[in-house]
Amino acid sequence: MRGPEKFDASEYGRIPSRFPATTADRLNFISRKTSDQQMHLVIYLDGKVDPERLEEAFGLSMISEPILMSRFVYHGLNPYFKRSEQIEFSGAFRSTTVSDAESELERFIVQPADPTQDPLVQLILVRSKDDALCIKINHVVMDAIAAKDYGYLLSQIYSALEKDPGYHPAINLKGDRGTKPLTNQFSMAERLRLMRGFTKGGPLGLGSEHGWTFPYENRGTSKRRMIYRVIDPGVGSIREYAKKHQATVNDVVLTAFCRAMFKIIGPQKEVPLPFQVQFNLRNFLPDKRTSALTNLLAAVYPAIAFKESADFEGTLRSVKSEMDRMKATNEAMKVFYTYNILLKAFPFSITKKVYDRMTERGYREEVLSPLLSNIGIIQPERLLFGKVRPKRAMITTPIAYPGEVTLGFSSFADRMTFTIGFCEEGTDGGRVVELLESIDQDLLAVCGRP
């Protein structure tokens, strides 16, 4: 891999051989029972990049954020990341020329990777009429918000190399991947209130007495697929609609997701059913940013009841009310503190066994909650590869295993992209398409289009 040779031995020697796994890293590792825990940043360019320069930028980025040169080490007490030798990453970058770029991108997206054996970040350059980049990122080391930051870092290094071939970035040795910057925003009294709040709230996402699992035929995880829908233009119209109803874009998308799930599941009327909605905990930090690539999300669990007579606006009122309540009571931080305690209080091997049992219970009782992930805005101006500009970009969410369903959405310019990954062996692809089409229809109606 090109790039690392620019760092002399003294610089490289300052990189720790081990990095502690945060509580979120640990949770994402044990969550591989329900999804492949991989994300992909896909960037379609309006021209062609220099492949050698891109490979060098990729290598330099791995040293710049040194945890990316590591692999996850399972340890029964405290798991960690261990730095690997540079030569082990020779296959992390690949360039290929094809006639069908989309097929090649999907092949790369559905290809599994193991964080204990494979590189945590991999990059493929797909060359056709124009170039496309696809960055495979393991959720064990960072979340989708950090994935965007990694894309911006790669772009910045590539552009700097175009101006100065001798360029190499500083190594981020002082970045904090842990939770202390977040917890420091709350007093001890506030932390205690948040922890007490959870103990009154019941189990996370597995507390419903009513079936709410996405239909599946078996738990086979082969024949993986990623499908997506695009609303273009859409972001401005949905934002305007949300503002008119004193709601957020997330509220509007969650409403469409709820209505689509109701159509497919046919739940009992007037029974509140829990969704998982990811919340970006960086919003509590002063500048809303972390100093290193990391995981810093928590899920809240709004419960929405199916009302046969409710139209879109009626369901939106229910969603908004529930989400407003969760923001007012700081549910995301309650979840964060609870997981922080549980994942630190016991040896990791015990935590994993407990989580596995909870997941099996979720399958038995059909109480696996659908998940919504709002990845937010991908900034075009921060994805310039020298003079080559991005035409469009998206982030795909992990491929969910049968029984689970994860809807992710990201925005680029005024284009909104929705993705769902699933396994055809156990999940009926027709049902997944039906889900996306229902969401698409509701949101197009919101945008004032048939």
Secondary structure, 3 states (H helix, E strand, C coil): CCCHHHCCHHHHHCCCCEEECCHHHHHHHHHHHCECCEEEEEEEECCCCCHHHHHHHHHHHHHHCHHHHEEEECCCCCCEEEECCHHHHCCCEEEEECCCHHHHHHHHHHCCCCCCCCCCEEEEEEECCCEEEEEEEECCCCCHHHHHHHHHHHHHHHHHHHHCCCCCCCCCCCCCCCCHHHHCCCCHHHHHHHHHHHHCCCCCCCCCCCCCCCCCCCCCCCCEEEEEEEECCCHHHHHHHHHHCCCCHHHHHHHHHHHHHHHHHCCCCCCEEECEEEEEHHHHCCCCCCCCCCCCEEEECCEEECCCCCCHHHHHHHHHHHHHHHHHCCHHHHHHHHHHHHHHHCCHHHHHHHHHHHHHHHHHHCCCCCEEEEEEEECHHHCCECCECEEEEEEECCEECCCCCEEEEEEECCEEEEEEEEECCCCCHHHHHHHHHHHHHHHHHHCCCC
